[in-house]
């Protein structure tokens, strides 16, 4: 991988507006930041080469709480990228508020007069869903590009292992009930009634080969068709658009390759494969690291794909709160600020030599309860100072 083309997506996150609004400040050497624009400038000193934005189907800003994924807030991030002369990498989704590997809700197009649905989303055929996704892709991308920003690559979906845009199996118990209510899941029975009968708990109890076989029969053909229609809507506006997508379970090598191969065969223009990788989340952290490297190697060798690490974090201390089980260290890299920095630097160097085209540290500024162990800043009383990990990007690229 050429260093000059490596994507350092060290970027303001969905939480930056919230933190800046609460009066948090950030320091890196002599650089200080108290606004999203200033924080992105600080990241540029650390090697950042692009700005990231996550988008749901809400058009208007809908929350003053910790994260807002609306088109309005995404456009604000696009303007920051434009004003700083950086490319913009939007992750565009077909969920109403949020979705990930725990569940993939369908969209809410009520704010888009261009899109008229004859029936509720879950009752549509895949062809009808594709028509709506195409229109949304065109409308949404036009509004983003009208800012004058350059989009280097469109990321279609967030952790879409088990479905996309409501064409997905039952979610993990209690997933997203605070945002969407307890009964938000609606099975896409008009596409395949078997999809709604599969729970994520049952799915995880299957062997990897059984999982692949079941997804190939019941979900992926329709999911990939919907994702491709979405890209075609974007492409109708952005004629030179490039596309990626983003899955997790990067250690499940056969599953990841089967997903990527199926997506390519469907006609989706996959420029690189995005992977979530949280090294400390697995009890066998060392073994899983070897599997992730095998996945990256095989994606390139067998499918000709580079990999992009679309979400990443390694803790600098014992995690507390909802991620307290993500406490498993890689051999030689303790859960300390120096261990956090050392693993990131060495992982970056390995990636540069093994067809990894970039990395996105997840929420590097979110040094608050629950995520503070994984952040690249630390401190108290709203004054946050960069940990040694923030220097790893320039060190590795040198």
Buried (B, 14 or more C-beta within 10 A) or exposed (E): BEEEEBBBBBBBBBBBBBBBEEEBBBBBEEBBBBBBBBBBBBBBBBBBBBBBBBBBBBBEBBBEEEBBBBBEBBBBBBBBBBEBEBBBBBBBBBBBBBBBBBBBBBBBBEEBEEBEBEEEBBBBEBEBBBBBBBBBBBBBBBBBBEBEBBBBBBBBBBBBBBBBBBBBBBBBEEBBEEBBEEEBBBBBEBBBEBBBEBBBEEBEEEEEEEBBEBBEEBBBBBBBBBBBBBBBBBBBBBEEBBBBBBBBBBBBBEBBBBBBBBBBEBEBBBBBBBBBBBBBBBEEBEEBBEBBBBBBBBBBEEBEBBBBBBBBBBBBBEBEEEBEEBBBBBEEBBBBBEBBBBBBBBBBBBBBEBBBBBBBBBBBBBBBEEBBBBBBBBBEEBEBBBBBBBBBBEBBBE
